Structures are given as C-alpha cells and as structure tokens.
C-alpha cells in the first residue's frame, strides 16, 4: 500500500457466507468480490487472505486448498491449489489453511494450518517443496528448528510404538493450541 497512489490503498475482508471482498481504504467502498465455491457449488468463505508482493494476486486459504485470484479479474475465476491429493491421502497439508505469507519476490509462499503445520509452496511447480510440523518448533509459534525439518515417519509397527504416537499426538493437541495463525518471512539470523 502506497498512500501516494490511491489505487494501491485497499484491503481484503472475508466473513462467513460471503465472498472475499476488496475494499477501498480511501472511500470505504467495495471495489470487487472474489467468489469461491465448494464441490457442492455452494459459496465458501476464505479463512485467511493475503496479497502477493506486487499486488496482482490474492492468496486465500480454505479447507485443504489455497485459491489464487487475480486482482484484476473479480468473480469466480481462480486457480485452486489443493494441499492434499484426496480425502484419504496421508500426504499433504490437511485441514483449514489459516494463514499465508508470500516471500518478497513472490516465488514462494508459506501456508500455515490449524493442525500446526507450515508448508512452503513454490510458484514454479505444483505441490509443496518443504514442510514443518508442530514437533519441529522450538516452542509453539516462535521459531522453526530447521535441523529437525520434518520427514514423514514410518507408521508405528508395534503396539508400544502406536501408544507412544497417540500419546505424543494428545500432548501436541493440548500444548500447540489452535495452530498457526500468522506467518512472517524474516532475514537470516533474526
């Protein structure tokens, strides 16, 4: 947003049972709306939204998907980027995408979810390029410990391993809270 250029002074809003709306910060009027429909052709509201660094795209988080709208094309036209392959898939970022943060040059974006995971997506290819899960944080919501960047674990093979995994999952549910609600790119060493 640049106050010397009124065309850049806008903000996004999302609410239940409403399309994503682009509002003019100077006049208070609505400039455009961006509509997402689910598989039953019903309106679905974005859980989070973020402009791309150059302002040409809008990233919006939904259940198991990120939708990308072009700011110059309001309405139904959007690209749906699924974060999981199918309902039964064990791979990918599951659940509600609760925050999105593109990097400064727009080549990557990070998406956080209420399950506590963060996935990095590259604009040049489909799918995620890296992921972090709650167990890789040094403390909930503070920093990612990159030495422990997640790699999928093999499924538990004994009853004791299964019990341990369930206990760990219960501990994470109690101690991580409602998941990732904001993301910010930083400079190395911050």
N, C-alpha and C positions, 0 to 999 in steps of 0.2 A: 504494500500500500504506500503510495506516494501522494501526500496532500497537495502537491503542486499539480498533480494530474488527476482530476476528479474521476476519470474513467476507471482508475485503479482502486478507488475508495469504495470497497464493497465487502460484505461479509456473508457467510453461509449460515443457514439455520435449518435444523431438522427437528421434527416433532412427530409424535405418534399419529398415524393415519394421514400424514401429509407428505407431499413430495419435498425433496431437497429444494430450498429456496435461496436465491441470490438476492440480497438486499443492498440498496444504495445507501452508503453511510452518510452522504451529504443530504439527500432529500428524504430518506426514510421510506422510499417507495420500493416495491418489489421489482427487480429487473427481469428475473427469469425463474423458471422452476424446472427441475430435473426429476423425471419420474422413473422409479424402479418398480418392476412388477415381479412377483414370485412365480413359481411354476403353476399356480392356480390362476394366474392373471390378475391377482389382487395387488393393490398398492402396498408396498413395503417401505418403511421409513429407514433412513440411514442411521446407524448407531454412532457414527463419527464421520467427519468430513475434513478435508484439507486441500488447499490449493497446491498445485505444482509450483516450484520456484519462479517460473516465468508467467504464471497465472493463466496458462492456456488449458490446463486440465484440472479436474476436480476428482480427487480420490475419495470414495465413500465406502465405509465398512458396513457389512451386512453379515448374516449368519453364513459361515463357510464361503464367503466371497468378498472380493473387493470389486466395486464397479467404478469404471473410469469414464467420466463425462467430459466432453469438450465444452469449455465455457461459451464458445461461440455457437453451440448447437443445443439450445434448450429442448426439453421434451423427453421423449422415450429413448432416444439414441444414446446408447452407452456400450462399452465393452465390459463384459462380465468375466472376471478372472477368478475362477474357482480356487479355493485354498485347499480343498480335498477333492480327490478324484471321484469318489462316490460316497453314499451314505455309510457303507460298510467298510470303507477303506480305513486302514490304520495309519496311513501316511498322510502328511499334510497338516495344515493348521486348522484345527476343529473349533467350532463354536463361533461366538459373536466376535467380530473384529471390532475392538473397542477404541483403537487409536491408530493413526497413520502418520508417518513423518518421512517425506522425501528428502534426500540429501541435497546439498546446494546446487549441484549441476543437473539434478533431475534424472540421473542414470540409475539410481537405486531408490527404493523406499522400504521403510521398516513398517511392519504391521504388528500391533500388539493385540492380544485377545484376553477375554475374561478367564480363560484357563491358565493364564500366566505365561504363555509362550510369546516369543518375539521371533518373527521370520523376516528375513531380508529377501526382497524380490528385485530382480534386475530387469529394467525396461527392455533390454535387448533380447531376452529369452523368456520363454514361458516357465513358470514354476519358481520355487524358492531356490536361492543359492546358499543360504545358511539359516540355521535356526538355533534358538536358545530356549531352554525350558526352565521352570522355576528353580530346579536344583542347581543351575549354573550361576545364580545370583549370589553375590557375597552377602547381601542382606536384602530382604524384599524391596524391590523397586528402586534400589540405589545404583548398583553398577553390575555389569556383566563380567564375569570372570572368564576371559577368553581362553585360558588354558583348559577349561573344562567345557568348551563348546560342545554341545550335545551331539552324540552319535546314537542312533537308535540302539537300545539294549535288546539283547535276545530275550524272548519270552522266558518266564520262570519255568524251570524244568522239574523242580521238586516242590512238595507241599510247603516246606520251610521257606523256600525262595518266594513262593506265592504269598505266604503270610507276611513276609518281610516287605514285599512290594505293596501289599494292601495297607500295611501299617504306615509305610512311607507316604502313600497317597493320602491317607487320612490326616497325617501330620501336615502335609502340604496344603490340604483343604483348609485346615484350621489356621495355619500360620501365614499363608500367602495372601489371604483376603480375596478381594473381588477381581484380582488380575491386574493387567497392565492398563492404565488409564491415560498415560501420556508418555510420549517419546520425544527426545531431542537429540539431534546429532551434535557431537562435540568434537573439539580439536584433540588430537592425540595427546595424552598426558594430563588432561583435565580431570 
